[in-house]
Amino acid sequence: MATLIHTIADHSDDINYCAFSSSCLATCSLDKTIRVYSLNNFAELPYSPLKRHTYAVHCCCFSPSGHILASCSTDGTTMIWDTRDGRMLAVLEQPSSSPVRVCRFSPNSTCLVSGAADGSVVLWNVQSLKLDRSGNVKDGSLVACAFSPNGNFFVTGSSCGDLTIWDDKMRCLCNEKAHDLGVTCCDISSQPVSDGEHGFIYFQMASCGQDNQIKLWLILFTDFLGVELKYKCTLNGHSAPVLACAFSPDGQMLVSGSVDKRVIVYETSTGNTLHTLSQHTRYVTTCAFAPHSPLLATGSMDKTVNIWQFDLKQPCAGNIIENASKVAVEDWSEDDVSAWLCAQDLADFVGLFKMNNIDGKELLNLSKESLTNELKIESLGLRRKVLQKIEELRMKTISVPITIPDEFLCPITRELMKDPVIAADGYSYEKEAIENWINSKRRSSPMTNLPLTSPMLTPNRTLKMAISRWLETQQKPV
């Protein structure tokens, strides 16, 4: 269930974009401003609004740490801001002075991409704030951009309908006509998936366009095979051009916003509609999931941003398994620690831990002294609560969640497969689950919604062996 919990109505013109960090929400508008809000109570921060752009602000994005905010505008610039005090750190001028439509940080914060109306793409060095490399799409304006989770490549979308894949050296690796009337947005899920047939691990991408469609794609990127962009399926539901799309952090949901004034939330694995939100009174131009809390922001030409809260179910048993390995915790990234804090009802500390670069190893080494002197947690009760949760993490023998590789999960049950079979659509499923699916008179693929040409199921012995080997590695003592 999605509940509207707050509406922001501070902008005086159309909302163009909104973006989350772990502790803030940023919005930008045709009114030339960027506004920044705290996620604690949605109060606008003291330094907001940011007013240095001279024309409409088209896009804004946070660096992965949340310490830096970028914004881009019709004035031909991308501006860099310090989110702690609102200081402007730099003005990056597009070499052609063309209106800048989109900007994105790489996952490791080393570079920033800006794309402009003349089709120019610029890769900026974030440390030096200097131009590193540049290029151009074949035709049209550049209006969309998304990085892969590992930062090895990024995808741009253009008004002529092309999706272009670039490597981190700005070499064009692939170009595909995706939407006849133009791409409007694209996003890449942070969770890789399997193609279900050959066992390759793919990145899942969504694109949307003026053709009223949302398309899902699989991207294979390897040193020995190069790049492959594989069409997966089309999600229907909107009756007008789709202007925005975004994956949830776990990759299980995809949200879209449209000229039809509706927001639709889909289940990624099946394409089923989970929620249809119709509160906006004009075109929905942007939508974004929060990285570490069950929040969704949607922005519109009605000059408002709606904040929605999801009533999330408990994690599916198939998505995690329990393991006694302390090494797994030591290998946690800062994002893993943030997710753990949220699960322990300590979400208020996400920003503090991020600011101090607390990863799994640092987490296990935290003490009463470091919480007091380094993290400056003044409340004795809160320090005790944090220490208790950390001690539980250290001592539990069956407590640390280890993510099951997505390709080992049945797309229907989202549980670890015991007897995987390949169906006529080329995807692998748990035998009992797909048999029940077919026996219930469903003749379409659970993954693509296209007709299943045959009810025949073929045992996937290769996948079954891979699952067995993986299970053996999880059972080895540390």
C-alpha positions in Angstrom: 0.0 0.0 0.0 1.2 3.5 -0.9 0.1 6.4 1.4 0.5 10.1 0.5 2.2 11.5 3.6 3.3 15.0 2.5 3.0 17.5 -0.4 5.6 20.1 -1.1 4.2 23.2 -2.9 7.1 25.7 -2.6 8.0 26.1 -6.2 6.3 28.7 -8.3 6.4 26.8 -11.6 6.6 23.3 -13.1 8.6 20.7 -11.2 11.3 19.2 -13.5 13.1 16.7 -11.3 13.5 15.4 -7.8 16.3 13.3 -6.3 17.0 11.7 -2.9 20.2 11.3 -0.8 20.1 9.2 2.3 19.0 12.2 4.4 17.7 14.8 1.9 15.3 15.4 -1.0 16.2 17.9 -3.7 13.7 19.4 -6.2 14.2 21.7 -9.2 11.9 23.7 -11.3 11.2 26.0 -14.2 11.3 28.8 -11.6 15.1 28.6 -11.8 15.6 27.3 -8.3 16.6 24.1 -6.5 15.1 23.4 -3.1 16.5 20.9 -0.5 14.5 19.3 2.3 15.3 17.1 5.3 13.8 13.6 5.2 13.3 13.8 9.0 10.3 16.2 8.8 10.4 17.5 5.2 11.4 20.9 6.4 13.3 23.0 3.9 17.0 23.4 4.9 18.1 26.9 6.0 20.2 27.6 2.8 17.4 26.6 0.5 16.4 27.6 -2.1 19.5 27.7 -4.3 19.1 30.5 -6.8 22.2 31.0 -9.0 20.8 29.6 -12.3 19.5 32.2 -14.6 17.0 30.0 -16.5 15.0 26.9 -15.8 16.7 24.1 -13.9 16.1 20.8 -15.7 17.8 18.2 -13.5 19.5 17.7 -10.1 21.3 14.8 -8.5 23.3 13.9 -5.4 26.7 12.4 -5.3 26.6 8.9 -3.7 27.8 10.2 -0.4 25.2 12.9 -0.4 27.7 15.6 0.3 27.5 17.2 -3.2 24.5 18.3 -5.2 24.7 19.0 -9.0 22.1 20.9 -10.9 21.8 21.8 -14.6 19.9 24.4 -16.6 18.9 26.0 -19.8 21.6 28.6 -19.0 24.2 26.1 -20.3 25.7 25.3 -17.0 26.0 22.5 -14.4 26.4 23.9 -10.9 28.0 22.0 -8.0 26.8 22.7 -4.4 27.9 21.6 -1.0 24.8 20.1 0.7 26.1 20.9 4.2 25.9 24.6 3.9 24.6 25.4 0.4 27.8 26.9 -0.9 28.3 26.8 -4.7 31.5 25.0 -5.3 31.8 25.3 -9.1 30.0 26.3 -12.3 30.7 23.9 -15.1 30.0 25.4 -18.5 28.9 23.1 -21.3 31.5 23.7 -24.1 28.8 24.5 -26.6 26.8 26.6 -24.1 23.8 24.5 -25.1 21.0 24.1 -22.5 22.0 21.2 -20.2 19.2 18.7 -19.8 20.6 16.0 -17.5 23.4 15.4 -15.1 24.5 12.2 -13.2 27.3 11.3 -10.8 29.2 8.0 -11.3 28.7 5.5 -8.4 32.2 6.1 -7.1 31.8 9.9 -7.3 34.9 10.3 -9.5 33.1 11.8 -12.5 29.9 13.7 -13.4 28.1 13.4 -16.8 26.2 16.4 -18.3 24.1 16.1 -21.4 22.8 18.9 -23.5 20.2 19.9 -26.0 22.7 19.9 -28.9 23.5 16.2 -28.2 26.9 16.9 -26.5 27.9 14.7 -23.6 30.6 15.8 -21.2 32.5 13.8 -18.6 33.7 16.0 -15.7 36.4 15.1 -13.2 34.7 15.7 -9.8 37.9 16.2 -7.9 39.4 18.8 -10.2 36.1 20.1 -11.5 37.6 20.1 -14.9 36.4 18.7 -18.3 37.8 15.2 -18.7 36.3 13.9 -21.9 33.4 14.8 -24.3 31.4 13.3 -27.1 28.1 13.6 -29.0 25.1 11.4 -29.6 24.3 10.7 -33.3 21.1 12.8 -33.4 18.8 14.8 -31.3 19.0 16.3 -27.8 20.4 14.3 -24.9 17.7 14.0 -22.3 18.4 11.0 -20.2 21.4 9.3 -18.5 22.0 6.4 -16.1 25.2 4.8 -14.7 25.7 1.1 -14.2 26.0 0.1 -10.5 29.7 -0.7 -11.0 30.4 2.5 -12.9 32.0 0.6 -15.9 29.5 2.2 -18.3 26.7 4.6 -18.6 23.7 4.9 -20.9 22.3 8.1 -22.5 18.9 8.6 -24.2 18.1 11.1 -26.9 15.1 12.9 -28.3 15.4 11.0 -31.5 14.7 7.7 -29.7 18.2 6.2 -29.4 19.8 4.6 -26.3 23.6 4.8 -26.4 26.0 2.9 -24.2 29.4 4.5 -23.3 32.3 3.2 -21.4 34.1 5.2 -18.7 36.5 6.5 -21.4 33.6 8.0 -23.3 33.9 5.4 -26.1 30.5 4.6 -27.8 30.0 0.9 -27.4 26.4 0.4 -28.6 23.5 2.4 -30.1 20.0 1.2 -30.3 16.7 2.7 -31.6 14.4 2.3 -28.6 11.5 4.7 -28.8 10.2 5.9 -32.1 9.1 9.3 -30.9 12.0 9.9 -28.5 13.4 8.7 -25.2 12.4 10.8 -22.1 14.1 8.9 -19.3 16.1 5.8 -18.4 17.3 4.1 -15.3 19.5 1.1 -14.4 18.7 -1.2 -11.5 21.3 -1.6 -8.8 20.5 -5.3 -8.7 21.9 -7.5 -11.5 19.7 -10.3 -13.0 20.3 -13.5 -14.9 19.0 -14.0 -18.5 17.7 -17.4 -17.3 19.1 -19.2 -20.3 22.9 -19.0 -20.5 23.6 -18.0 -16.9 25.0 -14.6 -17.8 24.6 -11.8 -15.3 23.0 -8.8 -16.8 22.2 -5.2 -15.7 18.5 -4.4 -16.0 17.6 -1.1 -17.5 14.2 0.7 -18.0 13.6 3.3 -20.7 10.4 5.3 -21.4 9.4 7.6 -24.2 7.0 9.7 -26.1 5.4 6.5 -27.6 3.6 5.9 -24.3 5.8 2.9 -23.5 8.2 1.6 -20.9 10.7 -0.9 -22.1 12.9 -3.2 -20.0 16.3 -4.2 -21.3 19.1 -6.4 -20.3 22.7 -5.2 -20.7 25.6 -7.6 -20.7 29.0 -5.9 -20.3 32.1 -8.2 -20.2 35.8 -7.8 -21.3 35.6 -10.8 -23.6 32.1 -10.4 -25.1 31.9 -6.6 -25.2 28.4 -5.1 -24.8 25.1 -6.6 -25.6 21.8 -4.7 -25.3 18.9 -7.2 -25.2 15.2 -6.2 -25.3 13.2 -7.9 -22.6 9.6 -6.7 -22.5 7.3 -3.7 -22.7 5.2 -2.5 -19.7 1.8 -1.0 -20.6 -0.6 1.0 -18.6 -0.1 4.7 -19.5 -2.3 6.3 -22.1 0.1 9.2 -23.0 3.8 9.8 -23.2 5.8 8.5 -20.2 8.2 11.2 -18.9 9.9 9.4 -16.0 10.9 6.0 -14.7 13.0 4.8 -11.8 13.8 1.5 -10.1 13.5 0.9 -6.4 16.8 0.3 -4.5 16.2 -3.5 -4.4 15.2 -3.6 -8.1 11.9 -5.2 -7.3 9.7 -2.2 -8.2 9.7 0.3 -11.1 7.8 3.6 -11.0 6.7 5.7 -13.9 5.1 9.1 -14.4 3.2 10.3 -17.5 1.4 13.0 -19.3 -1.8 11.1 -18.4 -1.2 12.6 -14.9 -0.8 9.1 -13.3 2.0 7.4 -11.5 2.2 3.6 -11.9 4.3 1.3 -9.7 5.1 -2.1 -11.3 6.5 -5.3 -10.0 9.7 -5.6 -12.0 9.8 -9.4 -12.2 6.3 -9.9 -13.5 5.3 -6.5 -15.0 2.2 -6.5 -12.8 0.8 -3.1 -11.6 1.1 -2.8 -7.9 -0.1 0.8 -7.4 -1.7 3.5 -9.6 -1.4 7.0 -8.0 -3.6 9.7 -9.5 -3.3 12.7 -7.2 -1.4 15.0 -9.6 -3.5 17.4 -11.6 -1.1 17.9 -14.5 1.7 16.0 -16.3 3.9 13.9 -14.0 7.5 14.8 -14.9 9.7 13.0 -12.4 9.7 10.2 -9.8 12.3 8.9 -7.5 12.7 6.2 -4.7 14.6 7.0 -1.5 17.7 4.9 -1.2 17.3 3.7 2.4 13.7 4.3 3.4 10.3 3.3 1.9 9.6 6.7 0.3 8.7 7.7 -3.2 8.7 11.3 -4.5 6.7 12.3 -7.6 6.8 15.8 -9.2 4.5 17.4 -11.6 3.7 20.4 -13.8 1.1 21.2 -11.1 4.0 22.7 -9.2 3.9 20.1 -6.4 6.0 17.2 -5.2 4.1 14.4 -3.5 5.9 12.1 -1.0 4.5 8.6 -0.7 5.3 6.0 1.9 5.1 2.3 1.2 3.8 -0.3 3.6 6.5 -2.8 2.8 6.1 -6.5 3.6 8.7 -8.3 5.5 11.6 -9.4 3.3 10.8 -12.6 1.4 12.5 -15.6 2.8 13.9 -16.3 -0.6 15.8 -13.0 -0.7 18.1 -13.7 2.2 19.6 -16.7 4.0 21.1 -16.7 7.4 24.8 -17.3 7.8 27.2 -17.2 10.7 30.0 -15.6 8.7 31.5 -12.6 10.4 33.6 -12.0 7.2 30.4 -11.1 5.4 29.7 -8.2 7.7 33.3 -7.0 7.4 32.8 -6.9 3.6 29.7 -4.7 3.9 29.7 -1.4 2.0 28.6 1.8 3.4 25.2 1.2 1.7 24.9 -2.2 3.4 25.5 -0.5 6.7 22.8 2.0 5.9 20.4 -0.7 5.1 21.2 -2.5 8.3 20.7 0.7 10.3 17.2 1.1 8.8 16.4 -2.6 9.6 17.4 -2.0 13.2 15.2 1.1 13.5 18.3 3.3 13.5 17.5 5.1 10.3 18.2 8.5 11.9 21.9 7.6 12.0 22.2 6.8 8.2 23.5 10.3 7.4 25.9 10.4 10.3 27.4 7.0 9.4 27.7 7.9 5.7 29.4 11.2 6.6 32.0 9.2 8.6 32.4 6.5 5.9 31.3 3.6 8.2 31.5 0.4 6.3 31.2 -3.2 7.7 34.7 -3.3 9.1 34.4 0.1 10.8 30.9 -0.9 12.1 32.3 -3.9 13.9 35.1 -1.8 15.5 32.8 0.9 16.9 33.0 1.3 20.6 31.4 3.5 23.3 34.4 5.9 23.0 34.2 6.2 19.2 30.4 6.7 19.4 31.0 9.5 21.9 34.2 11.2 20.7 34.2 10.6 16.9 30.5 10.3 15.9 29.4 12.7 18.6 26.3 10.8 19.7 25.5 12.7 22.8 22.5 10.7 24.1 23.5 7.9 26.4 20.4 5.9 25.6 21.0 6.1 21.8 24.7 5.1 22.3 23.6 2.1 24.3 21.0 1.1 21.6 23.6 1.3 18.8 26.2 -0.6 20.8 23.6 -3.3 21.7 22.7 -3.8 18.0 26.4 -4.0 17.0 27.0 -6.5 19.8 24.1 -8.6 18.6 25.6 -8.5 15.1 29.0 -9.6 16.4 27.6 -12.4 18.6 24.7 -14.0 16.8 25.6 -17.3 15.2 22.8 -17.2 12.6 22.1 -13.6 11.9 23.9 -12.0 9.1 21.9 -11.8 5.8 23.7 -13.0 2.7 22.0 -12.0 -0.5 21.1 -15.0 -2.8 22.3 -14.3 -6.4 19.2 -13.1 -8.3 19.7 -15.8 -11.0 19.2 -18.5 -8.4 15.8 -17.1 -7.4 12.6 -18.3 -9.1 11.0 -15.3 -10.8 7.5 -16.4 -9.5 8.2 -17.3 -5.9 11.4 -15.2 -5.4 12.8 -18.2 -3.5 15.9 -20.2 -4.0 15.3 -22.8 -6.8 15.7 -26.5 -5.9 14.6 -28.0 -9.3 15.0 -25.3 -11.9 13.5 -25.8 -15.4 13.6 -23.7 -18.6 10.2 -22.7 -20.0 9.4 -21.8 -23.6 10.1 -18.1 -22.9 13.8 -19.0 -22.2 13.6 -18.2 -18.5 14.3 -20.5 -15.6 11.7 -21.2 -12.9 11.2 -23.6 -10.0 9.5 -26.6 -11.6 6.5 -26.7 -9.2 5.9 -22.9 -9.5 5.9 -22.8 -13.3 3.8 -26.0 -13.5 1.2 -24.4 -11.2 1.3 -21.2 -13.3 0.6 -23.2 -16.5 -2.0 -25.5 -14.9 -3.9 -22.4 -13.7 -4.7 -21.7 -17.4 -2.2 -18.9 -17.7 -0.7 -19.1 -21.2 1.6 -16.0 -20.9 5.1 -15.8 -19.7 5.5 -14.6 -16.1 8.5 -12.6 -17.2 7.5 -11.0 -20.5 3.6 -11.3 -20.5 4.0 -12.7 -24.1 2.2 -16.0 -25.0 4.1 -19.2 -24.0 4.5 -21.1 -27.3 4.7 -24.5 -25.5 4.0 -25.9 -22.1 7.2 -28.0 -22.3 9.7 -27.6 -19.5 13.4 -28.6 -19.8 15.5 -29.3 -16.7 18.2 -26.7 -16.2 21.0 -29.0 -14.9 23.7 -26.4 -15.3 21.8 -23.9 -13.1 21.0 -26.6 -10.6 24.7 -27.5 -10.3 25.7 -23.8 -9.9 23.2 -23.5 -7.0 24.5 -26.6 -5.4 28.1 -25.3 -5.6 27.0 -21.9 -4.2 25.2 -23.6 -1.3 28.4 -25.5 -0.5 30.4 -22.3 -0.2 27.9 -20.9 2.2 28.2 -23.9 4.5 32.0 -23.7 4.8 33.1 -22.7 8.3 35.0 -19.4 8.5 
